[in-house]
Amino acid sequence: MQAGVPAGAVNTVPQAFAQPHTAYRDMLIQSEGHRAPGIPVKLARTPASAGRRPPRFGEHTVEILAWSRRN
């Protein structure tokens, strides 16, 4: 910092989510047993919201394979 180079600590993911600023910015989404980073861009007139949880491993395999056979 004294040399005029902006710098800061490099955090692990758990350390980053433990920061007060992360909580203030609502950067941790917890829903249906799933934890994920929140939406980083905050717009006053058009606020974003998280949709559904991501699919579990193999959750839609049968549907995807059936769709791919039809197309």
DADA-V205241 format. One record per helix or strand of 3 or more residues. SS is the DSSP state (H for helix, E for strand). FROM is the first residue (numbers start at 1). LEN is the number of residues. Records with the same first field share a line. If there is no record, write none. Layout:
# DADA-V205241
SS: FROM-LEN + FROM-LEN
This chain:
# DADA-V205241
H: 13-5 + 20-5 + 61-10
E: 28-4 + 34-4
